[in-house]
């Protein structure tokens, strides 16, 4: 668990460890110093404290928590992921090579496809077989006003050139597991059954296996993870929880062939804090003793600030977005509690398969990139805060998918023709990659509150720091976000039950809180790594303002 306590609480609990207190860093004049780490002594003073309890594991951080989302929406697939085999843009079988090269280092745990709302109108059979024979369809998003006003642009239609086989090849290239979202709104359960057979039946065993082989993939894809619908409370059918529970049972019944894969079914969970949807669905599923078929419960949460701007924002909008992102903590614990009322053994885990910072469509690369936006250092903090939340709740959250991969919402990448860049959010995923598969440790954060006033004139407060820690084979990773837009903070870090023999820090920050990468200046925001002296069991570290930091410690 991570907590953020007031300055008074911090003084009461840590005065004995650090001696007399001086004026805190956020009140001292002068420039923000560069990050430093030294051995702690009674004479050295701290403004905040982090305790890592190495003897209190929370659970294994599932690599799938570091998942991604690819939807046929705007510029995500076409000219994002897919450029075509005959393109002058470097590609691997039609897939953008720069994207493949950038994704491998972040080790994507899982990739969700083909939606999103697009999945609610998608027929998987349109995207298999002969490329020349695939039908062209109207995209789910065709009537969005911002696309409709542009006329009959290609983004309103889908060629189905990128289908199941192409997606599976993309997953293999980047090392991510596939997560397929089935269409519950407009297709029958038989179509879902057939898609499982197409993907997983053994080579040459069925007509659909032969069709898969004709598409270039003789061996089965072994797809384990299947979403049964998407946002079934809205675009996925506008069901009641009870109606959707009946649909889930029909689609995910025991009669779906497993092919030795070990299928994992994920149900379409609530929007935000709709705990009634969770409670009513679980009650209905439990009536027929079907909880055993429910591997995951999908939660969606997008954070935003009232002015909606991705780049043009003030300090108030800075705080408002981070406060909105902070809601993830309460959403996870609240829905977990409701799930436990019915599923007392917690067989079903949480899956946050859509999350991110959603801004107005005023900075998209092209007008047709629906929901496209820039990604600043503020969005990097959203990513750090959210991933740290998932890490701390590794016993509850089994999978998560940031929305979306390229050119849409909180993208890790922006692409247009031969231009390509990584965003600050990408750097956070790379800095946090070592958390995957490690053991989450209980981490207590005590830091000053940041007082601010929202646009309605209400007094609000946020903790200055947030973070998480994990360990694997003697390597400990502590990741920390400093929410303060202008002030660094001096922190005492205590390793309870361990000591470090070596350390290094990687920090992502910028003096301009609106800083972002562009095609003309693609490295404006990038992390810096510094080797540090061996700290021992207690250390001091100064976290820069508006920063995400990864401290890698080698334990004795």
C-alpha positions, -999 to +999 in steps of 0.1 A: +000+000+000+012+035-007+000+064+014+005+101+011+005+118+045+006+154+056+038+173+066+027+171+103+021+133+101+055+129+085+073+149+112+056+128+139+067+095+124+102+103+111+118+129+134+136+102+154+152+088+122+165+121+107+171+144+137+161+181+139+141+195+110+150+225+089+130+246+064+115+221+038+128+221+003+095+234-013+099+266+008+136+272+001+146+297-026+169+290-055+171+267-084+160+230-083+191+209-077+200+179-099+191+145-085+216+132-059+219+101-037+241+099-006+243+078+026+218+090+052+232+105+085+215+121+115+225+155+102+209+151+068+173+163+066+144+149+046+112+164+034+095+130+028+100+094+035+096+061+016+097+027+035+101-004+014+092-035+034+112-062+017+096-089+039+060-080+030+054-092-006+021-082-022+021-106-052+037-111-086+034-081-110+018-098-140+037-088-173+002-084-188-003-052-166+021-036-191-003-042-220-014-022-250-044-016-271-048-015-309-081-005-323-092+002-359-097+039-351-082+069-367-045+065-373-039+035-350-038+007-375-034+021-410-003+043-412+003+035-376+009-002-371+004-011-407+021+006-437+019-023-462+044-047-477+050-025-508+055+007-488+087+027-491+085+030-453+107+003-437+085-025-427+084-062-417+058-079-438+038-046-439+042-037-402+061-005-395+097-015-386+103+015-363+074+005-342+086-031-339+121-020-329+107+004-303+083-020-287+107-049-281+126-031-253+094-024-233+084-061-235+046-056-241+029-082-220-003-084-240-019-065-269-057-060-272-074-060-306-095-051-327-113-028-302-128-011-283-161-001-298-148-012-332-150-047-320-187-043-314-193-042-352-164-063-364-168-096-382-134-115-379-143-134-411-139-102-431-102-101-422-090-135-432-085-154-464-073-139-497-063-103-493-079-094-526-112-110-516-116-093-483-147-070-482-144-033-475-166-022-446-179+011-431-158+017-399-177+018-366-165+054-361-176+066-396-204+088-383-183+106-356-189+142-364-152+150-368-148+123-394-181+129-412-174+165-417-142+156-436-163+137-463-156+102-475-120+100-462-104+065-460-105+066-422-143+062-424-139+028-440-119-003-434-102-024-461-097-053-438-061-056-450-051-059-414-068-089-400-063-118-376-032-133-392-015-099-396-023-090-360-008-123-348+024-117-368+026-082-352+023-098-317+051-123-325+073-096-339+071-075-307+068-103-282+033-096-269+005-121-262-027-115-281-060-105-264-089-107-288-122-088-282-152-107-295-183-091-310-213-097-287-235-069-300-239-079-337-226-115-340-239-148-326-220-170-302-213-194-331-191-167-347-171-165-315-168-203-314-155-203-349-129-176-342-115-197-314-113-227-337-097-206-365-070-194-341-064-225-320-073-257-337-043-279-347-027-278-381-049-294-407-075-305-382-104-284-393-116-264-423-109-232-404-073-245-396-068-250-433-081-214-439-056-201-414-028-220-431-039-206-465-034-172-449+003-181-442+001-196-406-001-233-405+005-236-368-022-225-343-019-191-327-027-205-292-048-175-282-056-177-244-072-144-237-107-135-250-128-105-242-165-114-243-178-081-256-167-045-249-184-018-229-216-038-229-233-011-209-229+013-239-217+008-274-214-030-269-251-035-267-266-011-242-274-041-220-284-042-183-260-062-161-284-090-160-289-091-198-251-090-203-246-118-178-269-140-198-249-132-230-216-139-213-228-173-201-239-181-236-206-171-253-182-184-226-200-217-218-179-248-210-186-261-245-161-237-261-132-260-272-100-253-252-074-270-276-051-274-246-045-237-244-062-228-212-087-202-223-092-170-202-125-152-206-128-115-197-162-099-191-170-063-199-170-046-166-180-011-154-174+024-167-155+041-139-172+039-105-204+021-115-203-004-087-239-014-093-229-028-127-203-050-110-225-061-082-255-070-104-234-088-129-216-109-103-249-118-086-264-130-118-234-150-129-233-166-094-269-178-098-257-204-123-223-211-106-204-197-136-178-177-117-153-203-126-155-193-162-148-156-154-111-151-154-111-113-156-134-083-150-127-054-173-127-018-158-123+013-180-111+047-167-100+077-187-087+107-168-091+143-181-090+179-170-118+204-175-100+226-202-093+194-222-061+207-238-032+183-243-005+210-244-020+244-236-027+241-199-020+259-166-010+247-132-046+241-123-051+218-152-019+201-143-033+192-109-068+184-122-055+158-146-033+141-120-061+141-095-083+125-121-056+098-127-054+092-089-090+079-090-076+046-103-066+037-067-101+040-054-117+023-084-095-008-080-102-011-043-139-003-046-147-028-074-124-054-058-145-051-026-178-055-045-164-085-064-155-101-031-190-099-018-200-126-043-166-141-053-152-146-018-122-166-030-114-138-056-110-163-084-117-134-108-091-107-112-094-071-123-085-062-159-081-025-166-081-029-204-087+008-212-070+036-193-052+068-202-053+106-204-079+117-229-077+153-242-094+174-268-086+166-304-066+198-311-031+184-314-037+153-335-011+146-362-037+146-389-074+157-389-084+121-396-066+107-366-097+105-345-090+111-308-054+118-316-034+140-292+001+150-281+017+135-250+036+158-226+055+153-194+022+156-176+010+125-194+042+107-184+033+114-148-002+099-154+015+068-167+038+065-137+010+071-112-012+045-129+014+018-133+025+023-097-011+018-086-013-015-106+020-026-091+009-019-055-023-039-062-006-068-080-028-092-060-059-077-076-049-064-111-040-092-135-039-072-168-041-036-180-040-020-215-031+017-220-052+033-247-039+034-274-007+024-290-003+049-319-018+082-328-048+079-304-054+091-268-024+084-246-002+069-273+033+057-268+040+065-304+031+091-331+035+082-367+027+098-401+040+083-433+078+080-428+079+101-396+079+083-362+086+093-326+083+079-291+063+100-265+072+106-229+047+079-220+068+054-239+098+063-218+079+056-186+070+021-199+106+015-207+118+027-173+092+005-155+098-027-176+118-044-149+087-045-127+072-072-150+072-106-134+089-092-102+074-094-067+056-063-056+066-051-021+046-032+004+057+004+000+048+033+024+051+068+011+049+098+035+051+132+017+037+167+021+003+175+006+001+198-024-027+223-018-045+237-049-078+252-059-098+237-087-118+256-114-149+256-092-130+273-064-129+242-042-098+236-021-081+204-030-050+184-020-027+158-036+002+140-021+035+152-035+049+117-041+036+083-052+054+051-061+059+014-060+087-011-055+094-047-066+122-072-063+135-101-083+167-121-078+184-094-057+175-065-079+150-040-064+132-013-085+117+017-069+096+040-092+085+073-079+065+102-093+068+138-080+036+156-087+049+191-078+052+211-111+081+233-099+097+220-067+121+191-060+117+170-028+144+155-006+134+120+004+147+095+029+143+059+016+145+030+040+150-005+029+134-025+057+152-059+059+178-053+032+207-031+021+219-020-013+254-024-027+249-005-060+224+019-074+215+039-105+188+064-112+168+070-144+148+103-144+123+117-168+116+154-163+117+188-180+118+224-168+087+231-190+057+212-177+042+214-212+072+198-229+066+172-255+083+155-285+076+165-321+088+151-354+111+182-356+124+177-321+118+141-311+141+140-281+129+171-262+117+149-234+139+118-227+152+101-196+187+105-181+205+077-163+231+083-136+252+058-117+251+064-079+272+054-049+263+023-030+237+036-005+234+009+022+201+003+040+190+040+042+196+066+016+186+101+006+175+111-028+163+144-043+134+138-068+132+166-093+100+186-099+075+171-124+094+139-127+091+101-130+122+083-115+133+047-115+159+038-088+175+004-095+192-010-064+214-041-062+207-058-028+234-073-007 
